[in-house]
Amino acid sequence: MSINLDLMMEAAGREPLDLPLDLFYFVRHGETAGNAGGIVQFPTAPLNTAGMAQAWRAGQLMRNEPVDRTVASVFMRAFQTGQAVARATHTHLSVCLDIVERRFGNTMGQPNHDLDWAYHPPGGESMETFIARTRRGVREICEAGGIPAIVAHGGNLRVIAAGLNTELPEGSVANATPLKFERVGGRWTLGFVTD
């Protein structure tokens, strides 16, 4: 289990994330060999066979949702998942550099149970930089109009949920789980997209 995730979410929630829409979707990427092996991943890590099936399933769950466009992280695992979502929703797939996973520098390739989110690794980015970058990217995506499906990473999801003051339900950070963020009565809610 990663260390100081709660500290990261607390920092991400200090300032509300103000978004100019009332509905958007989020899908974490499908499984990779690094996920399965508990390893901090490199940007080039592709989906494994299970991850490809998960991405396809996520797309099928999203196919009837009112998605206008799909925006993915440029990291291979998220981009591949984004392709499946865009194909199923018949939307254009674009990328956003600001929604890549935190750059963990020299900790990439190491076991993720020792990963400390408060630590600024050599060659990586600080927790504060990651939070600010994710918030900027999500804001830009949401300001571009329409209802987006954002395909990114677990760290990004935690930053978004904290900034919108929403709880992450059990299972919401699982690979390729489509989520629906909706503002109802001025308050953000988070739910699963199901059949």
N, C-alpha and C positions, 0 to 999 in steps of 0.2 A: 504494500500500500504506500502510495506517495506521502510525503511528509509536508505539513503546512498548507494543504489544500484549503483548509478552513481559513487560514490567515490570508491566503490569496483572495478568497471569495469575500472576506470581510473588507479587504482593501478595495476590491472592485465594486462593492456596494456602498461605499462612503458617499459617492455622488450619483444621484439618479441618472440613468441613461434615458435621455429625452429623444424619442423617435417620432417622426411625423406621420405615422400610420397606426392602424389599429389591429393589423393582422400580418403575420409573416410566419414562415416555416423554417425549421432547422433540422438538418440531418447530419449526425456525426458519420464519418467515413466507415466503411466496412472493415472487417478484420484483415490484419496483415500477419506475416510470420512473427514480426516483433511484438504485436499485441498478444498473440498466442504464447510467445515465449517470455513475456514480461520484460521486454527490452525497450529503452528509450530509443525512439526511431529516428532515422535519417529522412530528409525530405523526399528522397527517391524511392522509399519503400512502397512497393505496389501491393494491391490487394492479393490475398491468397485465394485458393479455390473457395473456401467458406465465405470470404469477404466478397467475392464476385456474386455468389448466390444471395448474400445479404443485401448487396447493393441493388440487385434485380428486384428482390422482394420489397425493398424500400420504395423503389420506383412504382411498383404495382400498388402499394398502399397509397401513394401520392397521386395516382393517375386521375382521380376524380376531384381532387382539391382545386380551388380556384387560383392556381399558380400562374403568374404572368411571365416569370423569368426565373432561371436558375443561376446562382452565382456560387462558384466553388473556390476553395483555396487552391493554390497552384501546386501544393504538395501532391505527389502522384496518387496516394490513396484516396484523398478527397476528390481530386479531379475525376478519377475513375468512377467513384460513387456518384458524382455530379452528372457524369455522362448518362448513367442509368436513370437518374431522376429526370433529367431533361428529356431523354428519349420517351419515357413513360408519360410525362406531362405535356409533351409536344411544345416545349419551350426552348428558347435560345439559351445556350450555356456560355457564360462569361466567367472571368476569373477576377479575384481581388487579392492583391498581395498582402493587404493588411489583416486578412483572416487566416493566415497560416498559423500552425501551432507555434507555441513558444520555441524560440531558437535556444536549445539547451547546450550549445557549444561542446565542450569536451566530455559532457556526460552522455552524449549520444552513443549508442552501442552498449551502454551499461545497463545493469538491472534497474527496472523502474521502481522497485520497492524502496530503494535508497534515494529516490529523487526528492529533493527538498525544493519546494516552490519558492521559498523565501531566499534561497541561495542564488547569487549571481555568478554563474559558471564562466570560467575563462573562455573567450570565443563565443559566448552566448549573450542573451539579453536579460536585463533585470526584470523582475516581476512587475515593477511599475511601468516599464517600457512596453511589456507585453499587454498589460491591461489597457494602457492608453491607445496602443495600436489597434487592438481588437475593437474597442469602443469606436474609434475613428472609422474603421472599416465597416462596421455594422451600420453606423449612422449614414455613411455615404451610400451604402446599398439601399437603405430604406428611404433615402431622399431622392433616389432615381426614379421613383414612381412605380405604380403597380404593386402586386403582391409577390414578394420574392420567396424563393426557397433557397436558403443559405446552406451550403454543404461544406462543413469544416471539421473542427476537432473538439475533443472533450474539454480542453482548456478554454477555448472560445465560448463554448456553451456555458461553462461555469461563470465566466465574466459577464455574459449577457444576462443570465438568470439573476445574478447578484445585482447588476445595475438596474434591472426591472423589478427588483424586490419580489421575485417569485421563488418558491421552493422547487427544488429538483426532486420529483417523485422517484421512488425506487425504480431502477431499471431505465431511467431516462438517459443515462450516459452510455448505455450499451451500444455496441457497434450497429450502425445503420438503422437506428430507431427514429422514425419520423416524428417530429414534435410540432405542435401548433401553439404559437404565442398569440394571444388575443387580449386586447384591452376591452374590458367590460366594466361600465360604470366608473371609468377613470382608473381602474386597477388592472394590472396585467395578470393573466392566468396562463398556465402551461399545461397542456394535455397531450396525450398520445394520439397519433393518427392511426385509426384502425379500419378494418374492412367495413 
